[in-house]
Structure formats: structure tokens, C-alpha cells
Amino acid sequence: MTTWQGWHTFATAPPLTPPRPGDAPRSTEERLAYHSAFVTVRTPAIDTLATQVRTLMLLGRHQQTTARPSLIVTGPAAAGKTTALLEVGRTCHLAHTRKNPAPPGRTHQQVPVAYLLVPPGATAKTLATEFARYLGIPVTTRMTQAQITSAVCHTYTAAGVRLVLIDEIHRLNPRTTTGAEAADLLKDLTERIKATFVYTGIDVAATPLFSGIRGAQLAGRASLITCGPLPARHGTRRPFTDLVTDMEAALDLTQHTPGTLPRHATYLHQRTAGRIGSLARLIRQAAITAICDGTERITKKTLEAIQLDHLAEEHSRPRTRQTARTA
């Protein structure tokens, strides 16, 4: 999705839908593919990010003299940051194309959204090249960073880019010479491209991005949204259980009993530490296992047999040992 063609395909693809009463049964391969991709369940992080992005885009729409206000989405790994970023980007893309349909004979009129990854060890030139690659701007080895940047700013403005999504921003380290130059490039781009910039990274507030003069400039222009693990309880609400319920409703299993997964919400929260990414992987993997072994349902035994990502397993292991000693 870090090219316009890939992003356009992602944004315009029909969303996956759970099975509905009266639908023809899907084949085994179709159901395996469905659970592999799975639906995007609306989360509080997505709602918050969508509201903030819409507001900042309106706030900076007619701003001319300085960089437009930006947004940073931070949080631990597997907390659903990238999923939220992509969902908001897709929504912005579709809303823009509905309001601005392509003229006859053209596939699209403008490029409303750009999505990029900060490359490991990014320098100003490699980062500028990533911006160029997204829109297919020709870049040669002889071109200087300034030449690439000028081509990027001109083309992005001409293409009508309104929202720039930059993932893995924690890879930038302004304390190094190359990292500082890359950070300066981003500042330059925010001033020259008429777009709202949204950055996503792991625990960004604890990285060097917010330190020193460059960090102060970024912190002074960017709002911060923390996309953390979902709590088991929030006042009288149970946001984690609500998420489990929504994911269960999206399953396509022939023998699964509704309400099974919400009953195990406490166990699921302990296994995943409330991380949305870990929960989604566990449920998707359990569903695929249930299809492959023919049981067609998810039970606690099914869940216990699945090994999760190392981060989730490390979090749940001490509690498991403590429970065993107590017993």
C-alpha cells in the first residue's frame, strides 16, 4: 500500500462482510480466506482518530503561512495503531472520491491520501525517495535530496494530496545526524505540501522524537493520541468484552455457539493484555483451526492450544505461574 496503485486498490476494495441469514454457504477455502483477512471492527481508537483527523483537516485547510497542525498516534505494539490509521485513511479516500468523482475517461481525479513507511535507518534522501515512490515520481541516483524534495512537493500539490499517513515514525532518531536531517525533511514537507500529516509509531513519547529543539517543534505542532490496550472495565462499560462480542459476531463457523467468547472475556484479556492486535490474531487463528479440524467452533480449549505472539505470551506467562502457585 506504499504506492498509489496499491493504496487505491486497498481503499476501493469492497469491505469484507460477516455471513448474513439467508446467504449461500461459503466454501471452505472462502471461509479460510475470510478469517485470514477478517473484518475491521470499529474500536474507540478508530472513532477518536477519525474525529481528530477530520477536525485537523478542516483547521488547516486554508492555512498558508506555517505548517498545518499534525497528529501523532502512539502506543505499544499490537495495540491496533496501524489498523486505525488505515481505516481512517480509507474513509477519507472514499469520502473525497464521492464528493469529487473522476471525469469521464479517467480512473481518478485526485490523490487524496498518501501512505508511507519510514524505512529503517532513514536518511533525508531515502525518506524523500519513499515519498516519490508512492506517486511514481522518477528518481535517479544522481538526483540530490533537494531535487527529489522539490519534485515531491510539486507533484503532491498537483495531485491534490490532502492527508499524509506516515507509519513507523519511531524509526527516526533526531539525535543522530541522518535522523536529524530526516526530521528536518518532514518539517519542510509539512510546510510545503498542503496536507494534514498523521504519524504512527510505538511509544513515540518515550523516543528521542520529542527531545531537543526538533522534538519541541514537533511537539508544538502535533496532537498526541494514545492507542493503548483496551481495559476490561471502564466505569460501567466493558469495552474489551464489547470488542470480543463484535469479533465473534463476524465469525463464519457452522457450529459455533454465540456468546461463547464473551463468556471467556476475562481469560482473553489476560492472554492478550487487552491488545487488539493480539486478540484479533488469537480469534482468527482459532477460527481457522476450527475449520481445518472440522469442529467448526471455538472453545476455551481451542484458544489455550494456540500460541500467540511473543509479546502477549510474555505478558501472560508470569500470571499463569502465579496462578499455579496460588492453586
C-alpha positions, 0 to 999 in steps of 0.5 A: 500500500506504499504506492498509489496503485496499491493504496487505491486498490486497498481503499476501493476494495469492497469491505469484507462482510460477516455471513448474513441469514439467508446467504449461500454457504461459503466454501471452505477455502472462502471461509479460510480466506475470510478469517485470514483477512477478517473484518475491521471492527470499529474500536474507540481508537478508530472513532477518536482518530477519525474525529481528530483527523477530520477536525485537523483537516478542516483547521488547516485547510486554508492555512498558508503561512506555517505548517498545518497542525499534525497528529501523532498516534502512539502506543505499544505494539499490537495495540491496533495503531496501524489498523486505525490509521488505515481505516481512517485513511480509507474513509477519507479516500472514499469520502473525497472520491464521492464528493469529487468523482473522476471525469469521464475517461479517467480512473481518478481525479485526485490523490487524496491520501498518501501512505508511507513507511519510514524505512529503517535507518532513514536518511533525508534522501531515502525518506524523500525517495519513499515519498516519490515512490508512492506517486511514481515520481522518477528518481535517479541516483544522481538526483540530490535530496533537494531535487527529489524534495522539490519534485515531491512537493510539486507533484503532491500539490498537483495531485491534490494530496490532502492527508499524509499517513506516515507509519513507523515514525519511531524509526527516526532518531533526531539525535543522530545526524541522518535522523536529524536531517530526516526530521528536518525533511518532514518539517519542510514537507509539512510546510510545503505540501498542503496536507494534514500529516498523521504519524504512527509509531510505538511509544513515540513519547518515550523516543528521542522524537520529542527531545531537543529543539526538533522534538519541541517543534514537533511537539508544538505542532502535533496532537498526541493520541494514545492507542493503548490496550483496551481495559476490561472495565471502564466505569460501567462499560466493558469495552474489551468484552464489547470488542470480543462480542463484535469479533465473534459476531463476524465469525463464519463457523457452522457450529459455533455457539454465540456468546461463547467468547464473551463468556471467556472475556476475562481469560482473553484479556489476560492472554492478550493484555487487552491488545487488539492486535493480539486478540484479533490474531488469537480469534482468527487463528482459532477460527481457522483451526476450527475449520481445518479440524472440522469442529467448526467452533471455538472453545476455551480449549481451542484458544489455550492450544494456540500460541500467540505472539511473543509479546502477549505470551510474555505478558501472560506467562508470569500470571499463569505461574502465579496462578499455579502457585496460588492453586 
